[in-house]
Amino acid sequence: MTIGEIAEQVIVVTPSTRCEYVYTIFKEKPAIEGVVVCSDDRPIGLVTKTAFYQKLSTQYGFDLFMKRTIDLVMIPDPLTVDHSVPITETTAQAMDRAQEHLYDYVIVTKEDRLVGIVSIRNLLMKLAEEQISIARYSNPLTGLPGNFEIKNALKTAISYEKYTILYIDINLFKAFNDTFGFKLGDEVIQYTATIIKDTVLKRSISMGSFIGHIGGDDFIAILPHHEFKPICQTLINSFEQFTHRFYTAEELEQGFIHGISRMGVLENIPLVGLSIAVIQNIHKQFNTIEEISLEAARIKKRCKSLRRSVFLTSEDKVPESFPVS
């Protein structure tokens, strides 16, 4: 959920509005906790009822300010966020403010123009609702959103001007489980979830990104941009750095281990790795989740056929152009 989805209308005044007018607003509308000061629809300040009354209550304050303009008493740098920012991120910014501004309105804008405000009470209530919803549908092993949230995120992504969807799958995970055991297999899945969170959600260009756990060893990341290569390369490098410690130097050099297949046959089993199918709306537009899923399955099949860590788009013809360090 984004902050713009819960924004409410607010009373707006100009910098030249007299304080006596704002005083009348607060007196006649006791439920109002603040007004926004705008110039050409662009917010430049906030006047909270508490701070305003504190100014007036000082010695000579009432006589000093009532006939003067509101820009003299407004908060000149209130927290202002774009309508597309998730409420989780907005909450973090709001709680990081100085104590005296902790309960001030959050001002919401779109293209720098006022959309509305969100009170801290409403923000925290919506955050709690979202966290309960996420927890209800989260994968119990990784804590990441599951298929219910993933479907909603994909529906939203289709409307983006730019997006990249990464379908991330652990190669030969069943064989890895059979060889090293389920406990270590769970550790690999949990570590994969961690590096996806650290790589995707902590990048500054990935504001508004989403990650989810489809199930088993399958994950998804949705990016509101097309800059996917550094992310994919970092994921592969981090994954291989973690999993390579389970193999001997000889196994790493030859690229496989000797193991018994489920049919009881001795065979060479390639090392575990990551396949990342990359879907973008650059050369092709997708109208439904089903179309995206079919494209992802097609690309993932090509990735799997290489039996090594790789990331591919539908346009990539030469896998060797993506070296894995």
FENQUI-V295757 format. One record per residue. N is the residue number from 1. RES is the residue in three letters. PHI is phi in whole degrees, -180 to 180 (* if undefined). OMEGA is omega in whole degrees, 0 to 359 (999 if undefined). NEAR is the number of other ideal C-beta (glycine too) atoms within 10 Angstrom. Layout:
{{N/RES/PHI/OMEGA/NEAR} {N/RES/PHI/OMEGA/NEAR}}
//
This chain:
{{1/MET/*/179/14} {2/THR/-98/181/19} {3/ILE/-64/180/28} {4/GLY/-65/182/19} {5/GLU/-71/182/13} {6/ILE/-116/180/19} {7/ALA/-68/179/21} {8/GLU/-119/178/12} {9/GLN/-68/182/9} {10/VAL/-143/176/22} {11/ILE/-73/184/14} {12/VAL/-117/174/14} {13/VAL/-129/178/21} {14/THR/-97/180/13} {15/PRO/-60/183/14} {16/SER/-89/178/10} {17/THR/-64/180/18} {18/ARG/-76/180/15} {19/CYS/-60/181/25} {20/GLU/-64/178/13} {21/TYR/-70/179/13} {22/VAL/-66/177/24} {23/TYR/-59/178/18} {24/THR/-64/179/11} {25/ILE/-59/182/17} {26/PHE/-65/181/19} {27/LYS/-73/183/10} {28/GLU/-84/181/8} {29/LYS/-126/186/12} {30/PRO/-63/180/8} {31/ALA/-77/181/5} {32/ILE/-74/180/15} {33/GLU/-102/180/18} {34/GLY/-179/174/25} {35/VAL/-131/181/26} {36/VAL/-102/178/21} {37/VAL/-97/183/24} {38/CYS/-125/171/18} {39/SER/-127/184/12} {40/ASP/56/179/8} {41/ASP/68/179/12} {42/ARG/-104/182/12} {43/PRO/-67/179/21} {44/ILE/-123/181/18} {45/GLY/-172/179/20} {46/LEU/-135/175/24} {47/VAL/-118/177/25} {48/THR/-92/180/21} {49/LYS/-59/183/18} {50/THR/-61/182/11} {51/ALA/-66/181/16} {52/PHE/-64/180/22} {53/TYR/-67/177/12} {54/GLN/-64/178/13} {55/LYS/-63/183/15} {56/LEU/-71/185/16} {57/SER/-82/177/9} {58/THR/-71/180/10} {59/GLN/-58/181/7} {60/TYR/67/183/8} {61/GLY/-60/182/15} {62/PHE/-60/181/14} {63/ASP/-69/184/9} {64/LEU/-72/190/15} {65/PHE/-103/191/21} {66/MET/-57/181/14} {67/LYS/-94/183/9} {68/ARG/-101/186/12} {69/THR/-81/187/17} {70/ILE/-68/181/23} {71/ASP/-64/179/18} {72/LEU/-77/183/11} {73/VAL/-119/182/20} {74/MET/-73/171/25} {75/ILE/-82/190/18} {76/PRO/-78/183/9} {77/ASP/-135/180/10} {78/PRO/-70/177/22} {79/LEU/-66/180/18} {80/THR/-126/182/18} {81/VAL/-130/177/22} {82/ASP/-71/184/17} {83/HIS/-61/184/16} {84/SER/-87/183/15} {85/VAL/-72/179/17} {86/PRO/-62/181/19} {87/ILE/-67/177/25} {88/THR/-64/180/14} {89/GLU/-70/178/15} {90/THR/-63/179/23} {91/THR/-61/179/19} {92/ALA/-62/179/11} {93/GLN/-66/182/14} {94/ALA/-65/181/23} {95/MET/-75/180/11} {96/ASP/-90/181/9} {97/ARG/-77/176/15} {98/ALA/-62/185/7} {99/GLN/-54/184/6} {100/GLU/-70/180/12} {101/HIS/-114/187/16} {102/LEU/-60/185/11} {103/TYR/-107/176/15} {104/ASP/-68/173/22} {105/TYR/-56/167/26} {106/VAL/-96/181/26} {107/ILE/-90/183/24} {108/VAL/-110/181/27} {109/THR/-128/170/19} {110/LYS/-137/185/13} {111/GLU/54/176/9} {112/ASP/71/179/11} {113/ARG/-104/186/12} {114/LEU/-63/172/19} {115/VAL/-105/181/21} {116/GLY/167/179/20} {117/ILE/-131/173/24} {118/VAL/-131/177/26} {119/SER/-77/179/17} {120/ILE/-64/178/17} {121/ARG/-59/181/10} {122/ASN/-67/180/16} {123/LEU/-61/182/19} {124/LEU/-68/178/14} {125/MET/-66/179/12} {126/LYS/-68/178/18} {127/LEU/-63/179/19} {128/ALA/-62/178/10} {129/GLU/-61/181/12} {130/GLU/-67/180/16} {131/GLN/-66/177/13} {132/ILE/-65/179/9} {133/SER/-64/180/15} {134/ILE/-64/181/17} {135/ALA/-62/182/10} {136/ARG/-64/184/10} {137/TYR/-110/183/15} {138/SER/-79/174/18} {139/ASN/-73/185/18} {140/PRO/-66/182/7} {141/LEU/-79/186/13} {142/THR/-109/184/21} {143/GLY/77/180/13} {144/LEU/-81/177/20} {145/PRO/-55/180/22} {146/GLY/-95/190/18} {147/ASN/-65/179/14} {148/PHE/-62/179/14} {149/GLU/-70/180/19} {150/ILE/-63/179/22} {151/LYS/-61/179/13} {152/ASN/-64/180/17} {153/ALA/-66/178/19} {154/LEU/-67/178/20} {155/LYS/-61/178/11} {156/THR/-68/184/15} {157/ALA/-61/182/23} {158/ILE/-59/181/16} {159/SER/-85/181/7} {160/TYR/-68/174/15} {161/GLU/-67/176/7} {162/LYS/-132/171/13} {163/TYR/-158/173/23} {164/THR/-132/178/24} {165/ILE/-117/180/24} {166/LEU/-108/172/24} {167/TYR/-97/189/22} {168/ILE/-110/185/28} {169/ASP/-135/178/21} {170/ILE/-87/180/23} {171/ASN/-66/172/20} {172/LEU/53/184/19} {173/PHE/-68/179/18} {174/LYS/-63/178/12} {175/ALA/-65/178/19} {176/PHE/-63/178/24} {177/ASN/-60/181/19} {178/ASP/-65/183/16} {179/THR/-82/188/17} {180/PHE/-107/178/17} {181/GLY/100/185/11} {182/PHE/-68/181/9} {183/LYS/-62/178/8} {184/LEU/-69/176/13} {185/GLY/-62/177/19} {186/ASP/-64/178/13} {187/GLU/-62/179/15} {188/VAL/-66/178/20} {189/ILE/-64/180/20} {190/GLN/-65/178/12} {191/TYR/-66/178/15} {192/THR/-61/177/25} {193/ALA/-61/181/20} {194/THR/-65/182/13} {195/ILE/-71/175/19} {196/ILE/-66/178/24} {197/LYS/-61/183/15} {198/ASP/-66/184/13} {199/THR/-84/186/20} {200/VAL/-83/189/22} {201/LEU/-82/183/14} {202/LYS/-100/176/9} {203/ARG/-87/186/16} {204/SER/-62/181/5} {205/ILE/-80/185/11} {206/SER/-103/176/19} {207/MET/-58/182/14} {208/GLY/90/178/18} {209/SER/-73/181/22} {210/PHE/-137/171/23} {211/ILE/-132/181/23} {212/GLY/-149/179/28} {213/HIS/-112/182/26} {214/ILE/-64/181/17} {215/GLY/144/180/12} {216/GLY/58/180/13} {217/ASP/-108/181/21} {218/ASP/-110/180/18} {219/PHE/-130/177/27} {220/ILE/-140/174/24} {221/ALA/-133/179/25} {222/ILE/-118/183/22} {223/LEU/-115/179/25} {224/PRO/-86/181/18} {225/HIS/-164/182/17} {226/HIS/-113/184/13} {227/GLU/-88/187/12} {228/PHE/-99/189/20} {229/LYS/-60/178/13} {230/PRO/-61/180/11} {231/ILE/-67/181/23} {232/CYS/-63/181/23} {233/GLN/-65/178/18} {234/THR/-65/178/15} {235/LEU/-60/181/24} {236/ILE/-66/180/23} {237/ASN/-61/181/16} {238/SER/-66/180/18} {239/PHE/-63/183/22} {240/GLU/-71/176/19} {241/GLN/-61/180/11} {242/PHE/-74/187/15} {243/THR/-80/182/22} {244/HIS/-65/180/13} {245/ARG/-72/178/8} {246/PHE/-85/184/17} {247/TYR/-112/175/17} {248/THR/-80/179/9} {249/ALA/-60/180/8} {250/GLU/-66/180/8} {251/GLU/-65/178/15} {252/LEU/-64/182/15} {253/GLU/-70/182/8} {254/GLN/-85/175/14} {255/GLY/83/177/13} {256/PHE/-160/174/15} {257/ILE/-123/175/21} {258/HIS/-88/181/11} {259/GLY/-150/179/14} {260/ILE/-99/179/13} {261/SER/-73/179/11} {262/ARG/-68/176/8} {263/MET/-91/179/6} {264/GLY/81/182/6} {265/VAL/-107/176/8} {266/LEU/-71/181/9} {267/GLU/-148/175/12} {268/ASN/-89/183/10} {269/ILE/-107/180/19} {270/PRO/-58/179/16} {271/LEU/-68/178/22} {272/VAL/-65/182/25} {273/GLY/-156/180/24} {274/LEU/-115/168/26} {275/SER/-111/181/26} {276/ILE/-125/176/25} {277/ALA/-90/186/25} {278/VAL/-109/178/25} {279/ILE/-118/180/24} {280/GLN/-134/178/20} {281/ASN/-103/178/17} {282/ILE/-87/184/13} {283/HIS/-100/183/8} {284/LYS/-146/177/11} {285/GLN/-99/179/8} {286/PHE/-112/184/19} {287/ASN/-104/182/8} {288/THR/-138/176/11} {289/ILE/-64/181/16} {290/GLU/-61/178/9} {291/GLU/-63/179/14} {292/ILE/-65/181/20} {293/SER/-63/179/15} {294/LEU/-65/179/12} {295/GLU/-65/180/20} {296/ALA/-63/180/20} {297/ALA/-62/180/11} {298/ARG/-67/181/12} {299/ILE/-70/181/22} {300/LYS/-64/178/18} {301/LYS/-62/177/11} {302/ARG/-66/178/16} {303/CYS/-61/183/24} {304/LYS/-63/182/16} {305/SER/-65/180/10} {306/LEU/-80/176/16} {307/ARG/55/174/16} {308/ARG/-157/179/17} {309/SER/-68/182/24} {310/VAL/-165/170/24} {311/PHE/-128/185/24} {312/LEU/-138/169/21} {313/THR/-105/180/19} {314/SER/-67/182/16} {315/GLU/-89/184/11} {316/ASP/-72/181/15} {317/LYS/-111/185/7} {318/VAL/-119/182/7} {319/PRO/-58/182/15} {320/GLU/-63/178/7} {321/SER/-74/179/8} {322/PHE/-119/182/18} {323/PRO/-67/177/8} {324/VAL/-112/181/14} {325/SER/-90/999/7}}
//
